[in-house]
Amino acid sequence: MCINSGRVNVSIFRRFFSGSLQCCRLLSCLSVSCAWTSSAMMALAGLALTASHAVAEDRFTLMLGAQEYWDSNFARNAEVDSEHYTRATASVALHERWSKQDIALGVSGSRYAYAQRDDLDVSFYEGKARWRSDWNSRVKTAFAWARDAYAVDRLEFADKDVVARDDASGELTLGMGKYLGLTLGARQVAQTHSNKLRDYLDFDEDEWFVASSYSTANKSSLSLRLREGSRDYVNPVPDAVAVLDFDYRQLEIEGSWTLTRKTQLGFTLGRFKREGDVNAGTGTQALIDLRWAMSEKMTLSLNYSQSEPAVGETSDSPSSVRTGKLILGWEPRSKWLFTAAAGYSKQAYAQRLIEPARDETITSFSPLALTYQLSDLLRIRLDTQWVDRQSPLVYRDYDYVQASLGIALVF
């Protein structure tokens, strides 16, 4: 887990999982960032269909999948406006280990096709790459690149737009004894929008960081990290009175603790300071995740997050977000996985132009998510979700039901 200057980073939870019960853990973490809307979360549920049961030991993997979505209120407003759409995906992954080198590459493409709004049909790609090296018992290096992308929700923007975020990093870790380590690194992020009407939200972010860590024999760890960097919006609005650019510094503590053989606690707590025209001041970021293996077949996850997104993170970034979520997973047999989830989020908005300062709440309930492995090659997934958003603004006060059914082939 890590927290950057403006959001709780969720990309770390989107790795290819090999454990069957970790699929529900993936979904529990996606609600952390307000930048990822509910439709993006359901899209990632489709990604989990193809990725959650991938065989991690395979050197090469090819996945083909399709997911059908039914949305009772696609326009995200007070009026009923349903839609049916299809998401087709294809991905390839390569994982190679030799000596003390670990290299992984992966790329996936997605295509959305809408039944009633073909003007919103869109295609985009995502990818990951990493190179980890253990040069000796004390010196390690890691380089990584990840590209995340999603088609925006109607509440965020009424037209077609794909938000893409490229994240590249490199770090050097020096072992200082059996349990201590020192890490130095740098990171670069670029966010872009495919729609020219929203390119004023494109930004580049550069960061360096230093961290000290302590690990125990039972695989628990604790680290203290200092981050410092700057964010520049590359296409500012002409003649703007103030700019969104800012510099930041953040101190955070991160831990992963094995409380018992069946219980793990992960947390990240950070305090930041931003210096800019619009984005200025101090704030707190937090992420707490408790996981409990109730039995060999059932797992319970509790998640809480708090963030204060920077203005410009999305088109209507709230000033603060607090979210809690509960996930229950049940694996009656090796080929079946059932999950249920409930979440509650409170978002505070500062006054902007014609919109007043206000609080909005989002209540979500996923009564059933089912994954069934028909064979080594074929998987089926069913997802259901109900969301209720309450706002004093009529056009932002709505609810909807969404369901999806998908199939994936893994070679």
C-alpha positions in Angstrom: 0.0 0.0 0.0 1.1 3.5 -0.6 -0.4 7.0 -0.7 0.7 9.7 -3.1 0.1 13.4 -3.1 -3.5 13.4 -4.1 -5.1 10.0 -3.8 -4.8 6.6 -2.2 -2.9 4.5 -4.7 -4.9 1.5 -5.9 -2.7 0.2 -8.6 -0.9 -2.1 -6.2 -4.1 -4.0 -5.7 -4.5 -4.7 -9.4 -1.8 -7.3 -9.7 -2.5 -10.8 -11.2 -3.7 -12.9 -8.2 -3.2 -16.6 -8.0 -5.2 -17.2 -4.8 -8.9 -17.7 -5.4 -10.1 -15.7 -2.4 -7.9 -12.7 -3.2 -10.4 -11.7 -6.0 -12.7 -10.3 -3.4 -9.9 -8.5 -1.7 -9.1 -6.8 -4.9 -12.6 -5.5 -5.2 -12.6 -4.3 -1.6 -9.7 -2.0 -2.3 -11.0 -0.4 -5.5 -13.4 2.0 -3.7 -10.5 3.7 -1.9 -9.8 6.4 -4.6 -12.6 8.8 -5.5 -11.0 9.1 -8.9 -12.3 5.6 -9.7 -16.0 5.8 -10.3 -18.5 2.9 -9.8 -18.5 2.0 -13.5 -14.7 1.7 -13.4 -15.0 -0.5 -10.4 -17.4 -2.8 -12.2 -15.1 -2.9 -15.2 -12.3 -3.9 -12.9 -14.5 -6.7 -11.6 -14.5 -7.9 -15.2 -10.7 -7.7 -15.1 -10.8 -9.8 -12.0 -12.7 -12.4 -13.9 -9.8 -12.9 -16.2 -7.0 -12.3 -13.8 -7.9 -13.7 -10.4 -7.5 -17.3 -11.4 -4.5 -17.0 -13.7 -1.8 -19.5 -13.1 1.0 -17.4 -11.6 3.6 -20.1 -12.5 2.9 -20.0 -16.2 5.7 -18.4 -18.2 3.2 -17.1 -20.8 -0.5 -16.5 -20.5 -3.1 -15.4 -23.0 -6.6 -14.4 -21.8 -9.7 -13.6 -23.9 -12.9 -12.4 -22.3 -16.3 -10.7 -22.7 -18.6 -9.2 -20.1 -22.2 -8.1 -20.6 -23.5 -5.2 -18.4 -27.0 -4.1 -17.5 -27.3 -0.6 -15.9 -30.6 0.7 -14.7 -29.5 4.4 -14.6 -26.6 4.8 -17.0 -26.9 8.6 -17.2 -26.5 8.9 -13.4 -29.4 11.3 -12.8 -32.8 11.5 -11.1 -34.5 10.1 -14.2 -34.5 6.4 -15.2 -32.1 5.9 -18.2 -31.1 2.3 -18.6 -28.4 0.9 -20.9 -26.9 -2.4 -21.9 -23.3 -2.6 -23.1 -20.5 -5.1 -23.8 -16.9 -5.1 -22.7 -14.5 -7.3 -24.7 -10.9 -7.9 -23.4 -7.7 -9.5 -24.5 -4.5 -9.7 -22.6 -1.1 -11.3 -22.7 1.4 -11.8 -19.9 5.0 -13.0 -19.7 6.8 -13.9 -16.5 10.5 -14.9 -16.5 12.8 -15.8 -13.6 16.5 -16.7 -13.9 19.2 -16.5 -11.3 18.3 -13.5 -9.1 16.4 -11.6 -11.8 12.5 -11.4 -12.0 10.9 -9.9 -15.1 7.2 -9.6 -15.9 5.4 -8.0 -18.8 1.7 -7.7 -19.5 -0.6 -5.7 -21.7 -4.4 -5.8 -22.1 -6.9 -4.2 -24.4 -10.5 -3.4 -23.8 -13.4 -2.5 -26.1 -16.8 -1.1 -24.9 -19.8 -1.3 -27.2 -23.1 0.3 -26.2 -26.5 -0.8 -27.3 -28.2 2.6 -27.4 -25.2 5.1 -27.3 -22.8 3.9 -30.0 -21.2 7.4 -29.9 -19.7 6.3 -26.6 -18.0 3.2 -28.0 -14.4 3.3 -27.0 -11.2 1.2 -26.9 -8.1 1.6 -24.7 -5.2 -0.4 -23.4 -3.5 -1.0 -20.1 -0.1 -2.6 -19.2 2.4 -3.5 -16.6 6.2 -4.2 -16.5 8.6 -4.8 -13.7 12.2 -5.9 -13.3 13.4 -6.9 -9.8 17.0 -7.8 -9.0 18.7 -9.2 -6.0 22.3 -8.3 -6.7 23.5 -9.8 -3.4 22.1 -10.3 0.1 22.2 -6.6 0.8 21.6 -4.8 -2.5 18.3 -4.9 -4.4 16.8 -2.9 -7.3 13.3 -2.6 -8.7 12.0 -0.9 -11.8 8.3 -0.8 -12.6 5.8 0.7 -15.1 2.0 0.5 -15.0 -0.7 2.0 -17.1 -4.2 2.1 -15.7 -7.1 3.4 -17.8 -10.9 3.6 -17.5 -13.9 5.0 -19.4 -15.4 7.8 -17.3 -18.8 7.5 -15.5 -21.7 9.7 -16.7 -21.6 11.7 -13.5 -18.0 12.7 -14.1 -18.5 13.6 -17.7 -21.4 13.3 -20.1 -19.4 12.7 -23.3 -16.8 10.0 -24.2 -13.5 10.2 -22.3 -10.8 7.7 -21.3 -8.6 8.6 -18.3 -5.1 7.0 -18.5 -2.5 7.1 -15.9 1.1 6.1 -16.6 3.2 5.4 -13.5 7.0 4.7 -13.7 9.3 4.1 -10.7 12.7 2.9 -9.8 14.2 2.2 -6.4 17.4 0.9 -4.7 17.2 -1.0 -1.4 20.2 -1.5 0.9 20.0 -4.1 3.5 21.2 -3.0 6.9 21.3 -6.2 8.9 18.9 -9.1 9.0 15.7 -7.0 9.5 16.5 -3.4 8.6 16.5 -1.8 5.1 16.9 1.6 3.5 15.2 2.5 0.2 15.9 5.4 -2.2 13.7 5.9 -5.2 12.1 8.2 -7.8 8.7 8.1 -9.5 7.0 9.8 -12.4 3.3 9.9 -13.2 1.4 11.2 -16.2 -2.4 11.5 -16.4 -4.1 12.2 -19.7 -7.6 12.5 -21.0 -8.7 11.4 -24.5 -11.3 14.1 -24.7 -9.8 17.5 -25.6 -12.5 19.3 -23.5 -10.9 17.7 -20.4 -7.2 18.0 -21.3 -6.9 20.9 -18.7 -6.9 18.0 -16.2 -3.8 16.4 -17.7 -0.8 16.5 -15.4 2.8 15.3 -15.0 4.0 14.5 -11.5 7.6 13.9 -10.4 8.6 12.6 -7.0 11.6 11.2 -5.0 11.3 9.3 -1.8 13.4 7.7 0.9 12.2 5.0 3.3 13.5 2.9 6.2 11.9 -0.4 6.9 11.8 -3.1 9.5 10.7 -6.7 8.9 10.2 -9.6 11.3 10.6 -13.3 10.9 6.8 -13.9 10.6 6.7 -11.6 7.5 5.3 -8.5 9.3 6.9 -5.2 8.3 6.9 -1.5 9.3 8.3 1.4 7.2 8.6 5.1 7.5 8.7 7.0 4.2 9.2 10.6 3.1 8.0 11.7 -0.3 8.6 15.0 -2.0 7.5 16.1 -5.5 5.6 18.4 -7.7 2.5 18.2 -10.0 2.2 20.3 -13.1 -0.9 20.6 -15.2 0.3 20.7 -18.7 -2.7 22.3 -20.4 -3.9 25.0 -18.1 -7.0 27.0 -18.9 -6.0 30.1 -20.8 -6.2 33.3 -18.7 -6.9 31.4 -15.6 -6.8 33.5 -12.4 -5.1 30.7 -10.5 -3.3 27.5 -11.5 -3.7 24.0 -10.1 0.1 23.2 -10.0 1.5 22.5 -6.6 4.5 21.1 -4.8 4.1 18.6 -2.0 5.8 16.8 0.8 4.4 13.8 2.6 5.5 11.7 5.6 3.9 8.3 6.0 4.1 5.2 8.0 3.1 1.9 6.4 2.7 -1.5 8.1 1.7 -5.0 7.3 1.2 -7.1 10.5 0.4 -10.7 11.0 -1.7 -10.5 14.2 -2.5 -14.3 14.2 -2.1 -17.1 11.8 -5.6 -16.2 10.4 -5.6 -12.4 10.8 -3.5 -9.8 8.9 -3.6 -6.0 9.4 -2.3 -3.6 6.7 -2.3 0.2 7.1 -0.8 3.4 5.7 -1.1 6.7 7.5 0.2 9.9 6.0 0.4 13.6 6.6 1.0 16.0 3.7 1.6 19.6 2.9 0.8 21.2 -0.5 2.0 24.5 -1.8 0.2 26.1 -4.7 -2.3 28.7 -5.7 -5.4 26.5 -5.4 -4.0 23.3 -3.9 -2.5 24.6 -0.7 -2.6 23.4 2.9 -2.1 20.3 5.0 -4.1 17.1 5.2 -4.2 13.5 6.2 -4.4 10.3 4.1 -5.2 6.9 5.6 -5.8 3.3 4.5 -6.6 0.5 7.0 -7.3 -3.1 5.8 -8.1 -6.0 8.2 -8.4 -9.5 6.8 -9.6 -12.5 8.8 -9.7 -16.1 7.6 -12.8 -17.2 9.5 -12.3 -20.8 8.2 -10.6 -22.6 5.4 -13.5 -21.6 3.2 -14.6 -18.2 4.4 -12.7 -14.9 4.7 -13.8 -11.5 6.0 -12.2 -8.1 5.0 -12.8 -4.8 6.6 -11.5 -1.7 4.9 -11.4 2.0 5.9 -9.9 4.9 3.9 -9.6 8.6 4.2 -8.3 11.0 1.6 -8.2 14.7 0.6 -7.9 14.7 -3.2 -6.2 17.6 -4.9 -8.3 19.9 -7.0 -7.9 18.7 -10.6 -7.7 15.0 -9.6 -11.1 14.7 -11.4 -13.5 17.2 -12.8 -15.4 17.5 -9.5 -12.9 16.4 -6.9 -14.3 16.4 -3.4 -12.3 18.1 -0.7 -12.4 14.9 1.5 -13.5 11.3 1.2 -14.1 8.8 3.9 -15.1 5.2 2.9 -15.7 2.0 4.8 -16.3 -1.4 3.2 -17.0 -5.0 4.3 -16.3 -8.0 2.0 -17.3 -11.6 2.8 -15.9 -14.4 0.7 -16.9 -18.0 0.6 -15.2 -20.8 -1.4 -17.3 -23.9 -0.9 -15.3 -25.8 -3.4 -12.1 -25.1 -5.4 -14.1 -24.2 -8.5 -16.6 -21.9 -6.8 -16.2 -18.5 -5.2 -19.1 -16.4 -3.7 -18.6 -12.9 -2.4 -20.9 -10.2 -0.9 -20.0 -6.6 -0.1 -21.4 -3.5 1.5 -19.9 0.0 1.5 -20.5 3.5 2.7 -18.8 6.7 1.7 -19.1 10.3 2.7 -17.7 13.0 0.5 -17.4 16.7 1.4 -17.4 19.4 -1.4 -16.1 22.9 -1.1 -18.1 25.7 -2.7 -17.2 26.2 -6.4 -18.7 28.6 -8.9 -22.5 27.9 -8.8 -22.3 24.8 -6.7 -22.7 25.2 -2.9 -20.6 23.6 -0.2 -22.2 20.2 0.6 -21.9 16.7 1.8 -22.8 13.7 -0.3 -23.1 10.0 0.7 -22.8 6.9 -1.3 -24.2 3.6 -0.1 -23.4 0.4 -2.1 -24.4 -3.2 -1.7 -23.2 -6.1 -3.8 -25.4 -9.1 -2.7 -23.8 -11.6 -4.9 -20.6 -12.0 -7.0 -20.0 -15.5 -8.3 -17.0 -16.9 -10.0 -17.1 -20.5 -11.4 -14.2 -22.3 -13.0 -15.7 -24.7 -15.6 -12.2 -26.0 -16.5 -8.6 -25.0 -16.6 -9.4 -22.8 -19.7 -12.9 -21.5 -19.0 -14.2 -19.1 -16.2 -17.6 -17.5 -15.7 -18.4 -14.6 -13.4 -21.6 -12.9 -12.3 -21.7 -9.5 -10.5 -24.6 -7.5 -9.0 -24.5 -4.1 -7.4 -26.9 -1.5 -6.0 -25.8 2.1 -5.4 -27.6 5.0 -3.8 -26.1 8.5 -3.9 -27.7 11.1 -1.8 -27.0 14.8 -2.5 -28.7 18.2 -1.9 -28.3 18.8 -5.6 -31.2 17.2 -7.5 -29.1 16.2 -10.5 -26.6 14.3 -8.3 -29.2 12.5 -6.2 -30.0 9.1 -7.7 -29.7 5.3 -7.3 -29.1 2.5 -9.8 -28.7 -1.2 -10.1 -26.0 -2.8 -12.2 -25.4 -6.4 -13.1 -22.9 -8.2 -15.3 -22.2 -11.6 -16.7 -18.8 -12.6 -18.2 -16.8 -15.4 -19.6 -13.1 -15.8 -20.0 -10.7 -18.1 -21.7 -7.2 -18.5 -20.2 -4.4 -20.2 -22.2 
